[in-house]
Structure formats: structure tokens, C-alpha cells
Amino acid sequence: MNNRVLVREGDVMHVQLAVVIPCFKVRRHILQVIAGLGPEVTVVYVVDDACPEGTGKYVESACRDQRVRVLYHAKNKGVGGATLTGYRQAVRDGADVIVKLDGDGQMDPALIPNFVRPVVAGEADYTKGNRFYSIEDLQQMPFVRLMGNSFLSFISKFSSGYWTIFDPTNGFTAIHGAVAAKLPLDKIEQRYFFESDMLFRLNILRAVVLDIPMTASYADEVSNLSIARTIPEFLCKHAVNSFKRLFYNYYLRDFNVASLEILLGTLALLFGMVFGARMWYLSFATGSPATSGTVMLAALPTLVGIQLILAFLSYDVGNIPRYPLHKRL
């Protein structure tokens, strides 16, 4: 790779900047996306994910940019699988920062320096786009996509542990090469859950993640994502990641007051709800009102459980990684 220069507030920083572009049915847009890449980019990995349109061959024949390298998948692996292929190659080639950019033209390549600067400056290990930053920009986002992303963003906060991060399904990202090398790339989800699973994996590494405001362009691109099928699938995977994160961070690696709060709070809440529901059913079935002692025996554990869980959430929100991992590696 040749050194490129990235300028930030008058400081000149030399970085090996790689851009990964997963390609599946983006033949109409890919050349325009590549043409929009600035001189700060060192190398471009176009990953043909068994594209039926032959995007990889098309780029090789029509693109004259010497920075472009085309990688091929014999079988479709999904956007995550294609991105991970680019990550592996970029890490092997010694990239300092790796940017992932979609090939459908919805992401402005001119914004790449905004994503790279915090990583180069040592402020973050991973930056990702946030399409919800500007109220005016939200008007062009399809309503169904807006609602789906809002719901999934809230769920992702708990499963990933990044409570200040929004728009988790956004695929415009940048990662430090040393952090990418530490990720368990073979374990990360390869399809549409890729971006959310990346946040979970980064939290396990205690990497710092930063949102970058951006505007997305929605034109005539056809999405391959089915909202009706994706939301139930995402909920199940978020639940699994939530359990893993809590176990890894609060029981395997550490044991503190928050570990007791979530454990005892969950047990107390479940006992109160189950016991209360059973007593209510018996009272309804027999026509005999429950005693005050029975009501308190159901209500008190429920209230205590809620308070303990809220205390845990308060601790967890303040437990966001704050010291960049790549500076410690």
C-alpha cells in the first residue's frame, strides 16, 4: 500500500486507509461509488458476493482506478460475509483503518474522512453512521424503515451495551485495523444481523464506538431485506447476545454489585409476577378475595425486582467503554 494523507485541524496524519465495498446487485451504482472515493483512500476492495449481475467482472473491465482490487465469493455469504472477506484482506495488507461502504449509492463517499478522523485521532476504535441525527433528513427515509430501525435501535442498546449508539443497522462504518484483527471474524453473523453483531463483539473487546451524523440517499434501490421476517429473527439474536454479554461482562470477567442487582432483581420480579398471577387466578376461580398478606407477598418482590433491575441498568449505562482499545494494543 502507498501512504495517503488525512488532514485534521491542521495536523497531517499518514494512514493506510482501506475501503471495503460488498457487492450484490449493485452493478448500476458501483462505478459511481468508486469514482466518489477521495485521494485519502489507499486501496479499495470490491467484494463480489456471488453477484448474479457479475459486478466484479464489470468493475475489472470498466474501472480504471488503480487502487481497486476485486475479491470473489463462489457462494453468496451476505453483506456481513462480504465485509468480513474485505476485513481479512485489509488486515493482511496492513491497513490502519478499514471503512465499509455499500455499493448501492446510498452512502456518500465524501463523508469517509468524518468516519476516519476519530479513529486516527485515538478517540474511537469504531465509528458508524447515524441517519437519525438530523430531523430534516428523516423526511426522506421510508416510514416502515424508520419505525423498524427505531425499534431495533432500542433493543440493540441493551444487547450490545452501547447505550449512546443509535441506528445499529447502519452499514457505513470505519474500524481500526488492530481492532479488526482482534475480532473473532469467523463467529460474526454474515447476513443482515452483521452490523448489530459487530457492536456486540466490539463491546466484548471493550472497544470505543462513536456515532457519526450522516445523510442517506433513498432512490430506486431495491432492498433485499424483509421487515416481517427480519424483526422476529433480530429479536431472537438480540436476546442471545444480551445473555452472552451479561454473562461475559458481569459474571465471567467480573462480579460486582451490578451482577447481584440483575440476578436478584430478575428472580424477585419473576417470583412476584408468577406468584401474583397464580393467586389472582385462584381468587378469581374460587370467588374468594386474596388477603392483604398475599397481595403484599406478590407486590413486594415485584417492586423490589423492578428497583434492582433499574439500578443495574443505571450501572450498565455508565459502563460504556471509554478508553480506545487500539491505543492499548
Contacts in CASP RR format, 6 or more apart in sequence:
PFRMAT RR
TARGET T0000
AUTHOR 0000-0000-0000
METHOD contacts of the structure
MODEL  1
MNNRVLVREGDVMHVQLAVVIPCFKVRRHILQVIAGLGPEVTVVYVVDDA
CPEGTGKYVESACRDQRVRVLYHAKNKGVGGATLTGYRQAVRDGADVIVK
LDGDGQMDPALIPNFVRPVVAGEADYTKGNRFYSIEDLQQMPFVRLMGNS
FLSFISKFSSGYWTIFDPTNGFTAIHGAVAAKLPLDKIEQRYFFESDMLF
RLNILRAVVLDIPMTASYADEVSNLSIARTIPEFLCKHAVNSFKRLFYNY
YLRDFNVASLEILLGTLALLFGMVFGARMWYLSFATGSPATSGTVMLAAL
PTLVGIQLILAFLSYDVGNIPRYPLHKRL
1 16 0 8 1.000
1 18 0 8 1.000
1 42 0 8 1.000
1 43 0 8 1.000
1 93 0 8 1.000
1 94 0 8 1.000
1 95 0 8 1.000
2 42 0 8 1.000
3 14 0 8 1.000
3 15 0 8 1.000
3 16 0 8 1.000
3 42 0 8 1.000
4 14 0 8 1.000
4 15 0 8 1.000
4 16 0 8 1.000
4 17 0 8 1.000
4 39 0 8 1.000
4 40 0 8 1.000
4 41 0 8 1.000
4 42 0 8 1.000
5 12 0 8 1.000
5 13 0 8 1.000
5 14 0 8 1.000
5 40 0 8 1.000
6 12 0 8 1.000
6 13 0 8 1.000
6 14 0 8 1.000
6 15 0 8 1.000
6 17 0 8 1.000
6 40 0 8 1.000
6 113 0 8 1.000
6 116 0 8 1.000
6 117 0 8 1.000
6 120 0 8 1.000
7 13 0 8 1.000
8 113 0 8 1.000
8 117 0 8 1.000
8 120 0 8 1.000
8 121 0 8 1.000
13 120 0 8 1.000
13 121 0 8 1.000
15 40 0 8 1.000
15 42 0 8 1.000
15 96 0 8 1.000
15 97 0 8 1.000
15 116 0 8 1.000
15 120 0 8 1.000
16 42 0 8 1.000
16 43 0 8 1.000
16 93 0 8 1.000
16 94 0 8 1.000
16 95 0 8 1.000
16 96 0 8 1.000
16 97 0 8 1.000
17 40 0 8 1.000
17 41 0 8 1.000
17 42 0 8 1.000
17 43 0 8 1.000
17 95 0 8 1.000
17 96 0 8 1.000
17 97 0 8 1.000
17 99 0 8 1.000
17 112 0 8 1.000
17 116 0 8 1.000
18 41 0 8 1.000
18 42 0 8 1.000
18 43 0 8 1.000
18 44 0 8 1.000
18 45 0 8 1.000
18 86 0 8 1.000
18 90 0 8 1.000
18 93 0 8 1.000
18 95 0 8 1.000
18 97 0 8 1.000
18 98 0 8 1.000
18 99 0 8 1.000
19 37 0 8 1.000
19 41 0 8 1.000
19 43 0 8 1.000
19 44 0 8 1.000
19 45 0 8 1.000
19 98 0 8 1.000
19 99 0 8 1.000
19 100 0 8 1.000
19 101 0 8 1.000
19 109 0 8 1.000
19 112 0 8 1.000
20 45 0 8 1.000
20 47 0 8 1.000
20 82 0 8 1.000
20 83 0 8 1.000
20 86 0 8 1.000
20 87 0 8 1.000
20 90 0 8 1.000
20 98 0 8 1.000
20 99 0 8 1.000
20 100 0 8 1.000
20 101 0 8 1.000
21 30 0 8 1.000
21 33 0 8 1.000
21 34 0 8 1.000
21 44 0 8 1.000
21 45 0 8 1.000
21 46 0 8 1.000
21 47 0 8 1.000
21 100 0 8 1.000
21 101 0 8 1.000
21 102 0 8 1.000
21 103 0 8 1.000
22 47 0 8 1.000
22 49 0 8 1.000
22 78 0 8 1.000
22 79 0 8 1.000
22 80 0 8 1.000
22 81 0 8 1.000
22 82 0 8 1.000
22 83 0 8 1.000
22 100 0 8 1.000
22 102 0 8 1.000
22 103 0 8 1.000
23 30 0 8 1.000
23 46 0 8 1.000
23 47 0 8 1.000
23 48 0 8 1.000
23 49 0 8 1.000
23 51 0 8 1.000
23 55 0 8 1.000
23 56 0 8 1.000
23 59 0 8 1.000
23 82 0 8 1.000
23 103 0 8 1.000
24 49 0 8 1.000
24 50 0 8 1.000
24 51 0 8 1.000
24 55 0 8 1.000
24 76 0 8 1.000
24 78 0 8 1.000
24 79 0 8 1.000
24 82 0 8 1.000
24 224 0 8 1.000
25 51 0 8 1.000
25 52 0 8 1.000
25 53 0 8 1.000
25 55 0 8 1.000
25 222 0 8 1.000
25 224 0 8 1.000
26 33 0 8 1.000
26 51 0 8 1.000
26 53 0 8 1.000
26 55 0 8 1.000
26 102 0 8 1.000
26 103 0 8 1.000
26 104 0 8 1.000
26 105 0 8 1.000
27 51 0 8 1.000
27 53 0 8 1.000
27 54 0 8 1.000
27 55 0 8 1.000
27 58 0 8 1.000
29 103 0 8 1.000
29 104 0 8 1.000
29 105 0 8 1.000
29 221 0 8 1.000
30 46 0 8 1.000
30 55 0 8 1.000
30 58 0 8 1.000
30 59 0 8 1.000
30 103 0 8 1.000
31 59 0 8 1.000
31 62 0 8 1.000
31 63 0 8 1.000
32 105 0 8 1.000
33 101 0 8 1.000
33 102 0 8 1.000
33 103 0 8 1.000
33 104 0 8 1.000
33 105 0 8 1.000
33 107 0 8 1.000
33 109 0 8 1.000
34 44 0 8 1.000
34 46 0 8 1.000
34 59 0 8 1.000
34 63 0 8 1.000
34 65 0 8 1.000
34 68 0 8 1.000
35 65 0 8 1.000
36 109 0 8 1.000
36 110 0 8 1.000
37 44 0 8 1.000
37 65 0 8 1.000
37 67 0 8 1.000
37 109 0 8 1.000
37 112 0 8 1.000
38 109 0 8 1.000
38 110 0 8 1.000
38 112 0 8 1.000
40 112 0 8 1.000
40 113 0 8 1.000
40 116 0 8 1.000
41 67 0 8 1.000
41 99 0 8 1.000
41 112 0 8 1.000
42 67 0 8 1.000
42 95 0 8 1.000
43 67 0 8 1.000
43 69 0 8 1.000
43 90 0 8 1.000
43 93 0 8 1.000
43 95 0 8 1.000
44 65 0 8 1.000
44 67 0 8 1.000
44 68 0 8 1.000
44 69 0 8 1.000
45 69 0 8 1.000
45 71 0 8 1.000
45 85 0 8 1.000
45 86 0 8 1.000
45 89 0 8 1.000
45 90 0 8 1.000
46 55 0 8 1.000
46 56 0 8 1.000
46 59 0 8 1.000
46 68 0 8 1.000
46 69 0 8 1.000
46 70 0 8 1.000
46 71 0 8 1.000
47 70 0 8 1.000
47 71 0 8 1.000
47 72 0 8 1.000
47 73 0 8 1.000
47 82 0 8 1.000
47 83 0 8 1.000
47 85 0 8 1.000
47 86 0 8 1.000
48 54 0 8 1.000
48 55 0 8 1.000
48 56 0 8 1.000
48 57 0 8 1.000
48 59 0 8 1.000
48 70 0 8 1.000
48 71 0 8 1.000
48 72 0 8 1.000
48 73 0 8 1.000
49 73 0 8 1.000
49 76 0 8 1.000
49 77 0 8 1.000
49 78 0 8 1.000
49 79 0 8 1.000
49 81 0 8 1.000
49 82 0 8 1.000
50 72 0 8 1.000
50 73 0 8 1.000
50 74 0 8 1.000
50 75 0 8 1.000
50 76 0 8 1.000
50 77 0 8 1.000
56 70 0 8 1.000
56 72 0 8 1.000
57 70 0 8 1.000
59 68 0 8 1.000
59 70 0 8 1.000
60 70 0 8 1.000
69 89 0 8 1.000
71 85 0 8 1.000
71 86 0 8 1.000
71 89 0 8 1.000
73 81 0 8 1.000
73 82 0 8 1.000
73 85 0 8 1.000
77 85 0 8 1.000
77 190 0 8 1.000
77 191 0 8 1.000
78 190 0 8 1.000
78 191 0 8 1.000
78 192 0 8 1.000
78 194 0 8 1.000
79 102 0 8 1.000
79 191 0 8 1.000
79 192 0 8 1.000
79 194 0 8 1.000
80 188 0 8 1.000
80 189 0 8 1.000
80 190 0 8 1.000
80 191 0 8 1.000
80 194 0 8 1.000
81 190 0 8 1.000
81 191 0 8 1.000
81 194 0 8 1.000
83 100 0 8 1.000
83 194 0 8 1.000
84 185 0 8 1.000
84 188 0 8 1.000
84 190 0 8 1.000
86 98 0 8 1.000
87 98 0 8 1.000
87 175 0 8 1.000
87 180 0 8 1.000
87 183 0 8 1.000
87 185 0 8 1.000
88 185 0 8 1.000
90 98 0 8 1.000
90 177 0 8 1.000
90 180 0 8 1.000
91 98 0 8 1.000
91 177 0 8 1.000
91 180 0 8 1.000
91 181 0 8 1.000
94 177 0 8 1.000
95 177 0 8 1.000
96 120 0 8 1.000
96 176 0 8 1.000
96 177 0 8 1.000
97 116 0 8 1.000
97 119 0 8 1.000
97 120 0 8 1.000
97 174 0 8 1.000
97 175 0 8 1.000
97 176 0 8 1.000
97 177 0 8 1.000
98 174 0 8 1.000
98 175 0 8 1.000
98 177 0 8 1.000
98 180 0 8 1.000
99 112 0 8 1.000
99 115 0 8 1.000
99 116 0 8 1.000
99 173 0 8 1.000
99 174 0 8 1.000
100 171 0 8 1.000
100 172 0 8 1.000
100 173 0 8 1.000
100 174 0 8 1.000
100 175 0 8 1.000
101 107 0 8 1.000
101 109 0 8 1.000
101 112 0 8 1.000
101 172 0 8 1.000
102 171 0 8 1.000
102 172 0 8 1.000
104 221 0 8 1.000
105 217 0 8 1.000
105 221 0 8 1.000
106 216 0 8 1.000
106 217 0 8 1.000
106 218 0 8 1.000
106 219 0 8 1.000
106 221 0 8 1.000
107 171 0 8 1.000
107 172 0 8 1.000
107 214 0 8 1.000
107 216 0 8 1.000
107 217 0 8 1.000
108 214 0 8 1.000
108 215 0 8 1.000
108 217 0 8 1.000
111 172 0 8 1.000
111 212 0 8 1.000
111 214 0 8 1.000
112 174 0 8 1.000
114 212 0 8 1.000
114 214 0 8 1.000
115 127 0 8 1.000
115 128 0 8 1.000
115 129 0 8 1.000
115 172 0 8 1.000
115 173 0 8 1.000
115 174 0 8 1.000
115 212 0 8 1.000
116 127 0 8 1.000
116 174 0 8 1.000
118 124 0 8 1.000
118 127 0 8 1.000
118 210 0 8 1.000
118 212 0 8 1.000
119 125 0 8 1.000
119 126 0 8 1.000
119 127 0 8 1.000
119 174 0 8 1.000
119 175 0 8 1.000
119 176 0 8 1.000
119 326 0 8 1.000
122 324 0 8 1.000
122 326 0 8 1.000
122 327 0 8 1.000
123 208 0 8 1.000
123 210 0 8 1.000
123 324 0 8 1.000
124 208 0 8 1.000
124 209 0 8 1.000
124 210 0 8 1.000
124 324 0 8 1.000
125 175 0 8 1.000
125 176 0 8 1.000
125 179 0 8 1.000
125 202 0 8 1.000
125 207 0 8 1.000
125 208 0 8 1.000
125 209 0 8 1.000
125 324 0 8 1.000
125 325 0 8 1.000
125 326 0 8 1.000
126 173 0 8 1.000
126 174 0 8 1.000
126 175 0 8 1.000
126 176 0 8 1.000
126 179 0 8 1.000
126 198 0 8 1.000
126 202 0 8 1.000
126 207 0 8 1.000
126 208 0 8 1.000
126 209 0 8 1.000
126 210 0 8 1.000
127 173 0 8 1.000
127 174 0 8 1.000
127 175 0 8 1.000
127 209 0 8 1.000
127 210 0 8 1.000
127 211 0 8 1.000
127 212 0 8 1.000
128 165 0 8 1.000
128 167 0 8 1.000
128 168 0 8 1.000
128 170 0 8 1.000
128 171 0 8 1.000
128 172 0 8 1.000
128 173 0 8 1.000
128 174 0 8 1.000
128 195 0 8 1.000
128 209 0 8 1.000
128 210 0 8 1.000
128 211 0 8 1.000
128 212 0 8 1.000
129 167 0 8 1.000
129 170 0 8 1.000
129 171 0 8 1.000
129 172 0 8 1.000
129 173 0 8 1.000
129 211 0 8 1.000
129 212 0 8 1.000
129 213 0 8 1.000
129 214 0 8 1.000
130 165 0 8 1.000
130 166 0 8 1.000
130 167 0 8 1.000
130 170 0 8 1.000
130 211 0 8 1.000
130 212 0 8 1.000
130 213 0 8 1.000
130 214 0 8 1.000
131 137 0 8 1.000
131 138 0 8 1.000
131 141 0 8 1.000
131 149 0 8 1.000
131 167 0 8 1.000
131 170 0 8 1.000
131 214 0 8 1.000
131 215 0 8 1.000
131 216 0 8 1.000
132 138 0 8 1.000
132 149 0 8 1.000
132 150 0 8 1.000
132 153 0 8 1.000
132 166 0 8 1.000
132 167 0 8 1.000
133 211 0 8 1.000
133 213 0 8 1.000
133 214 0 8 1.000
134 213 0 8 1.000
134 215 0 8 1.000
137 215 0 8 1.000
137 216 0 8 1.000
138 146 0 8 1.000
140 216 0 8 1.000
140 217 0 8 1.000
140 218 0 8 1.000
141 216 0 8 1.000
141 218 0 8 1.000
142 218 0 8 1.000
144 227 0 8 1.000
145 223 0 8 1.000
145 227 0 8 1.000
148 227 0 8 1.000
148 231 0 8 1.000
149 167 0 8 1.000
149 169 0 8 1.000
151 231 0 8 1.000
152 168 0 8 1.000
152 169 0 8 1.000
152 196 0 8 1.000
152 231 0 8 1.000
152 234 0 8 1.000
152 238 0 8 1.000
153 166 0 8 1.000
153 167 0 8 1.000
153 168 0 8 1.000
153 169 0 8 1.000
155 234 0 8 1.000
155 235 0 8 1.000
155 238 0 8 1.000
156 162 0 8 1.000
156 165 0 8 1.000
156 168 0 8 1.000
156 196 0 8 1.000
156 199 0 8 1.000
156 238 0 8 1.000
157 163 0 8 1.000
157 165 0 8 1.000
158 238 0 8 1.000
158 242 0 8 1.000
159 196 0 8 1.000
159 200 0 8 1.000
159 238 0 8 1.000
159 239 0 8 1.000
159 241 0 8 1.000
159 242 0 8 1.000
159 245 0 8 1.000
160 168 0 8 1.000
160 196 0 8 1.000
160 199 0 8 1.000
160 200 0 8 1.000
160 202 0 8 1.000
160 203 0 8 1.000
160 241 0 8 1.000
160 245 0 8 1.000
161 199 0 8 1.000
161 203 0 8 1.000
161 245 0 8 1.000
161 316 0 8 1.000
161 319 0 8 1.000
161 320 0 8 1.000
162 199 0 8 1.000
162 202 0 8 1.000
162 203 0 8 1.000
162 209 0 8 1.000
162 320 0 8 1.000
163 316 0 8 1.000
163 317 0 8 1.000
163 318 0 8 1.000
163 320 0 8 1.000
164 211 0 8 1.000
164 320 0 8 1.000
165 199 0 8 1.000
165 209 0 8 1.000
165 211 0 8 1.000
166 211 0 8 1.000
167 211 0 8 1.000
168 195 0 8 1.000
168 196 0 8 1.000
168 199 0 8 1.000
169 192 0 8 1.000
169 195 0 8 1.000
169 196 0 8 1.000
170 195 0 8 1.000
170 214 0 8 1.000
171 195 0 8 1.000
172 212 0 8 1.000
172 214 0 8 1.000
173 195 0 8 1.000
173 198 0 8 1.000
176 324 0 8 1.000
176 325 0 8 1.000
176 326 0 8 1.000
177 326 0 8 1.000
178 325 0 8 1.000
178 326 0 8 1.000
178 329 0 8 1.000
179 202 0 8 1.000
179 205 0 8 1.000
179 207 0 8 1.000
179 325 0 8 1.000
179 326 0 8 1.000
179 329 0 8 1.000
182 205 0 8 1.000
182 325 0 8 1.000
182 329 0 8 1.000
183 198 0 8 1.000
183 201 0 8 1.000
183 202 0 8 1.000
183 205 0 8 1.000
184 201 0 8 1.000
187 201 0 8 1.000
188 194 0 8 1.000
188 197 0 8 1.000
188 198 0 8 1.000
188 201 0 8 1.000
189 196 0 8 1.000
189 197 0 8 1.000
189 237 0 8 1.000
192 225 0 8 1.000
192 230 0 8 1.000
192 234 0 8 1.000
193 233 0 8 1.000
193 234 0 8 1.000
193 237 0 8 1.000
196 234 0 8 1.000
196 237 0 8 1.000
196 238 0 8 1.000
196 241 0 8 1.000
197 237 0 8 1.000
197 241 0 8 1.000
199 209 0 8 1.000
200 241 0 8 1.000
200 244 0 8 1.000
200 245 0 8 1.000
202 209 0 8 1.000
203 245 0 8 1.000
203 249 0 8 1.000
203 321 0 8 1.000
204 244 0 8 1.000
204 245 0 8 1.000
204 248 0 8 1.000
204 249 0 8 1.000
205 325 0 8 1.000
206 321 0 8 1.000
206 323 0 8 1.000
206 325 0 8 1.000
207 321 0 8 1.000
207 324 0 8 1.000
207 325 0 8 1.000
207 326 0 8 1.000
208 321 0 8 1.000
208 322 0 8 1.000
208 323 0 8 1.000
208 324 0 8 1.000
208 325 0 8 1.000
209 321 0 8 1.000
246 262 0 8 1.000
249 319 0 8 1.000
250 256 0 8 1.000
250 258 0 8 1.000
250 259 0 8 1.000
250 262 0 8 1.000
251 259 0 8 1.000
257 315 0 8 1.000
258 311 0 8 1.000
258 312 0 8 1.000
258 315 0 8 1.000
258 316 0 8 1.000
258 319 0 8 1.000
261 308 0 8 1.000
261 309 0 8 1.000
261 311 0 8 1.000
261 312 0 8 1.000
261 315 0 8 1.000
262 308 0 8 1.000
262 309 0 8 1.000
262 312 0 8 1.000
264 305 0 8 1.000
264 308 0 8 1.000
265 304 0 8 1.000
265 305 0 8 1.000
265 306 0 8 1.000
265 308 0 8 1.000
265 309 0 8 1.000
265 312 0 8 1.000
266 305 0 8 1.000
266 309 0 8 1.000
268 301 0 8 1.000
268 302 0 8 1.000
268 304 0 8 1.000
268 305 0 8 1.000
268 308 0 8 1.000
269 301 0 8 1.000
269 302 0 8 1.000
269 305 0 8 1.000
269 306 0 8 1.000
269 309 0 8 1.000
271 301 0 8 1.000
272 297 0 8 1.000
272 298 0 8 1.000
272 299 0 8 1.000
272 301 0 8 1.000
272 302 0 8 1.000
273 298 0 8 1.000
273 302 0 8 1.000
275 297 0 8 1.000
275 298 0 8 1.000
275 301 0 8 1.000
276 298 0 8 1.000
276 302 0 8 1.000
279 290 0 8 1.000
279 294 0 8 1.000
279 295 0 8 1.000
279 298 0 8 1.000
280 290 0 8 1.000
282 288 0 8 1.000
283 289 0 8 1.000
283 290 0 8 1.000
END
